[in-house]
Amino acid sequence: MFMQVVEKQTKNIQIVFVISLIPVLLGSLILALAWVDYRAFLFILIGYTFAGHYLIRYLSQRGKNNEWFISLAVIHLFILTPEVFLRLNEFYYTTGIQFGYPKTFEEFVPDEELFWTLPPNQPQVNSWGFLGNEVEIPKPAEACRILFLGDSVSMQGFPNEVKRVLNERQLPVEIVNLSVAGYSTYQGRVVVDKYGSVVAPDIVVVVYGWNDHWLAYDSIDSQKKIEFGLSQRAFSYVYNNLRILQGLRYLVTPVLGQDIPLPVVRVPLNEYVDNLTYIGEFFTARDVPVVFITPPTSHYALGVPAFLIEQNFAVDKESVIRLHKQYNQALRELIEAKGWYLLDLEQAYETSSDLDRIFTKDGIHLTDYGQNVIGKDVANFISDKSCW
């Protein structure tokens, strides 16, 4: 009689254990079919399921405690299952402001010099933490290499359109895109110091501005001192890789509230000019032509979206327009003084009739159509300033 009770209990534990893994297995299967990177996890999960099923019986036959598998089942249901389904929905969460370290792009990884980079272990990200293939060093002698420096607008994809257009014209180029979402000219200056010489570009395209005049958190960019101890790195790694933690943070943020920005911008205007001057002189000293771009926007014609103010990017809508114009004008004056190249896209698209097709709803980033349009503009501008 006792053995029958034990046998029934063992079967019940096995059933609970396996059933608790079914949603995880199904979700992982869908992930594995969509993304190759999840296939290894799926195979490990299948092996874990079979191993757990047989280990429950093995422990029972030897009079060992196997009830702790019920606790594992609870973990499967309340941690693994939400984690998998959050990943299925491509869920990421960053609280409040995305452009003021440390409250910035939690799916990125911390960097003491650049504040953040892309996770190098992610698809389409190189070991430097930027989108794209590994940068061949030294540069092949026959290559014509265009270096893009910028923020999320140039990270978004129009540099690839530049390459496509030039290649169609029988002007082969290699693109190195060191743009990252949220970067200001301060971070661009650091990128130039770290990679400007080793990349050895033949042309440089620089497009910064938005993040420079967004509100600062904790301190302005040039005064930030970022140090990461082992515990901070460990927490960042765990948070970046667990969607369930990001989901919990999403739920508690309305209760805890968001950080309040400083009444100053991330990069004051004089430092913005100094940073651009540094970048320009760095490459000019190496006989590399530099093309600066004034970031275009639909704000002037279509208005500033309310969420930019609600999420504390700026004090009010008027300041968004005023500062963007002011920073772009400072760039024009710098270019005129230095005799460098300027592609003035702000003025080119200030009153375009196609703005709603070119820009996304934030009035900053580009639609697929917009990337094609801007990519062609850039390709046309630099086609006679290259190494062909």
Secondary structure by P-SEA (a helix, b strand, c coil): caaaaaaaaaaaaaaaaaaaaaaaaaaaaaaaaacccaaaaaaaaaaaaaaaaaaaaaaaaacccccaaaaaaaaaaccaaaaaaaaaaccccccccccccccccccbbbbccccccccccccccccccccccccccccccccbbbbbbbcccccccaaaaaaaaaaaacccbbbbbcccccccaaaaaaaaacccccccccbbbbbbcccccccccccccccbbbbbcaaaaaaaaaaaccaaaaaaaaaacccbbbbbbcccccccaaaaaaaaaaaaaaaaaacbbbbbbccccccccccccaaaaaacccccaaaaaaaaaaaaaaaaaaaaaacccccccccccccccccccccccccccccaaaaaaaaaaaaaaacccccc
